[in-house]
Amino acid sequence: MKLNTKLTLFNTISKLVIVVLFVLLLPLLITRINQSYTDSKLVKQKDKVLQIVKTLGIGNYITDGESYGSYTLLKEEYVSLDEVTPDQFLDTIQNERRIVEGDTIEYRILSHTFSVNNNNYLLEVGKSVDTLNETSSALQSIAFVILVSMILLTILADQFYSSYVLRPLRQIIKTKLVGNRFPSFGSYRRVRTSTADFQHLDLSIHRMIETIADKFQKEREFISNASHELMTPISILQSKIENMFDEEDIADELKVKLLEMQRILNRLKSITKTLLLISQIENEQFIKEDEVNLHALLEEVYEEISIRIEEKDIHFAMHLSPQTRLHNVNRFLLFNLFFNLINNAIKYNREGGQITIKEELNNNAVTINIADTGIGIHADELPYIFNRFKKFKRSLQQDSFGLGLPIVKSIAGFHNIKVEVESQKDIGSTFKLIIPASIIKKHD
């Protein structure tokens, strides 16, 4: 999961938790707020009545000792004023029930006693609780809609801001790691960002890449130079051994030793040539300007290696389109690539086995499958088969240097060809070469 998605998911979950808590607490909060607002309104009504009494006198409400009462049409609010005993004192706001014209109604009532002309009076200002509940429900609905809208807006804002903040990180990954061909990284270009952490990451990755590139370059130079230097003494030794065979007085026992030395030198010469070839490929010393008919190229490989196929009585089948042509490639290297793969398919195959080469077209790319019925590769060994000088159980009984598949990988990478391997122990292996559309000239 991407970091941006994780941040957005975390923000969304945290906001949903807030929403749930808010929804649970909303009725209580709205009730408290509404009640506080109602109490404040009742107090204002009380103050207004007291001001009228102060200005116009108590007679404006009470005459001849009769109490005063006023109700709205729907009995939602009322005001009452009664004369009470001098020892009674009230200044409260609470819920109480009142009987109004035969109906029992619960009100939020402010009760307040005050004195006028040495007489004690009780003022009551009430508001129906049902009205308060209706108002609370409406307020809850409005508050919930507003909250959800704000949550959605903040999620979108978080998504946008996270994307904006993490854009330099994506650019660092794309330009410094994914967008470059390892280990050739080119010149350093600073990623524009105001985030200090990303600036430090960008610079650290660049320094790490410089170190890696330097080490790889030194390794390439060493392999190239060592291979060049080794070829000369190997050739001299081979020449001297061959000259010794021409001597008449050489003993048979010495000839056997010389033959063994010659085999060792041939082996060393083959390893050196292979390392030199890999070094030249990685240093891009080959040019890609050839045009190759894939079917014809594999026919040439078959002709060169057919004797070994016949020796092991292997059935060889090739299903390729004669129209598939590759351009901007190196013919010599592609020949080596297919030669090594088919050579391995023969080497690790069983007597009377089978090798099948099949072509598939997938989204303008061509896939070449090279399948054998050999001893297969153990699942634990598959991730390491392209490592140089890596020897596996299946190759211990074979004359193998552990460089055939590394050559295949290097040549494939040089042509942007992807290599995939499927294998089952004692059943066989299939090497898939996925050739990109960029080097395919024609396919009918």
Rosetta blueprint (number, residue, H / E / L):
1 M L
2 K L
3 L H
4 N H
5 T H
6 K H
7 L H
8 T H
9 L H
10 F H
11 N H
12 T H
13 I H
14 S H
15 K H
16 L H
17 V H
18 I H
19 V H
20 V H
21 L H
22 F H
23 V H
24 L H
25 L H
26 L H
27 P H
28 L H
29 L H
30 I H
31 T H
32 R H
33 I H
34 N H
35 Q H
36 S H
37 Y H
38 T H
39 D H
40 S H
41 K H
42 L H
43 V H
44 K H
45 Q H
46 K H
47 D H
48 K H
49 V H
50 L H
51 Q H
52 I H
53 V H
54 K H
55 T H
56 L H
57 G L
58 I H
59 G H
60 N H
61 Y L
62 I L
63 T L
64 D L
65 G L
66 E L
67 S L
68 Y E
69 G E
70 S E
71 Y E
72 T L
73 L L
74 L L
75 K L
76 E L
77 E E
78 Y E
79 V E
80 S E
81 L E
82 D E
83 E E
84 V E
85 T L
86 P L
87 D L
88 Q L
89 F L
90 L L
91 D E
92 T E
93 I E
94 Q E
95 N E
96 E E
97 R E
98 R E
99 I E
100 V E
101 E L
102 G L
103 D E
104 T E
105 I E
106 E E
107 Y E
108 R E
109 I E
110 L E
111 S E
112 H E
113 T E
114 F E
115 S E
116 V E
117 N L
118 N L
119 N E
120 N E
121 Y E
122 L E
123 L E
124 E E
125 V E
126 G E
127 K E
128 S E
129 V H
130 D H
131 T H
132 L H
133 N H
134 E H
135 T H
136 S H
137 S H
138 A H
139 L H
140 Q H
141 S H
142 I H
143 A H
144 F H
145 V H
146 I H
147 L H
148 V H
149 S H
150 M H
151 I H
152 L H
153 L H
154 T H
155 I H
156 L H
157 A H
158 D H
159 Q H
160 F H
161 Y H
162 S H
163 S H
164 Y H
165 V H
166 L H
167 R H
168 P H
169 L H
170 R H
171 Q H
172 I H
173 I H
174 K H
175 T H
176 K H
177 L H
178 V H
179 G L
180 N L
181 R E
182 F L
183 P L
184 S E
185 F L
186 G L
187 S L
188 Y L
189 R L
190 R L
191 V L
192 R L
193 T L
194 S L
195 T L
196 A H
197 D H
198 F H
199 Q H
200 H H
201 L H
202 D H
203 L H
204 S H
205 I H
206 H H
207 R H
208 M H
209 I H
210 E H
211 T H
212 I H
213 A H
214 D H
215 K H
216 F H
217 Q H
218 K H
219 E H
220 R H
221 E H
222 F H
223 I H
224 S H
225 N H
226 A H
227 S H
228 H H
229 E H
230 L H
231 M H
232 T H
233 P H
234 I H
235 S H
236 I H
237 L H
238 Q H
239 S H
240 K H
241 I H
242 E H
243 N H
244 M H
245 F H
246 D L
247 E L
248 E L
249 D L
250 I L
251 A L
252 D H
253 E H
254 L H
255 K H
256 V H
257 K H
258 L H
259 L H
260 E H
261 M H
262 Q H
263 R H
264 I H
265 L H
266 N H
267 R H
268 L H
269 K H
270 S H
271 I H
272 T H
273 K H
274 T H
275 L H
276 L H
277 L H
278 I H
279 S H
280 Q H
281 I H
282 E H
283 N L
284 E L
285 Q L
286 F L
287 I L
288 K L
289 E L
290 D E
291 E E
292 V E
293 N E
294 L H
295 H H
296 A H
297 L H
298 L H
299 E H
300 E H
301 V H
302 Y H
303 E H
304 E H
305 I H
306 S H
307 I H
308 R H
309 I H
310 E H
311 E H
312 K L
313 D L
314 I L
315 H E
316 F E
317 A E
318 M E
319 H E
320 L L
321 S L
322 P L
323 Q L
324 T L
325 R E
326 L E
327 H E
328 N E
329 V E
330 N L
331 R H
332 F H
333 L H
334 L H
335 F H
336 N H
337 L H
338 F H
339 F H
340 N H
341 L H
342 I H
343 N H
344 N H
345 A H
346 I H
347 K H
348 Y L
349 N L
350 R L
351 E L
352 G L
353 G L
354 Q E
355 I E
356 T E
357 I E
358 K E
359 E E
360 E E
361 L E
362 N E
363 N L
364 N L
365 A E
366 V E
367 T E
368 I E
369 N E
370 I E
371 A E
372 D E
373 T L
374 G L
375 I L
376 G L
377 I L
378 H L
379 A L
380 D L
381 E L
382 L H
383 P H
384 Y H
385 I L
386 F L
387 N L
388 R L
389 F L
390 K L
391 K L
392 F L
393 K H
394 R H
395 S H
396 L L
397 Q L
398 Q L
399 D L
400 S L
401 F L
402 G L
403 L L
404 G H
405 L H
406 P H
407 I H
408 V H
409 K H
410 S H
411 I H
412 A H
413 G H
414 F H
415 H L
416 N L
417 I L
418 K E
419 V E
420 E E
421 V E
422 E E
423 S E
424 Q E
425 K L
426 D L
427 I L
428 G E
429 S E
430 T E
431 F E
432 K E
433 L E
434 I E
435 I E
436 P L
437 A H
438 S H
439 I H
440 I E
441 K E
442 K E
443 H L
444 D L
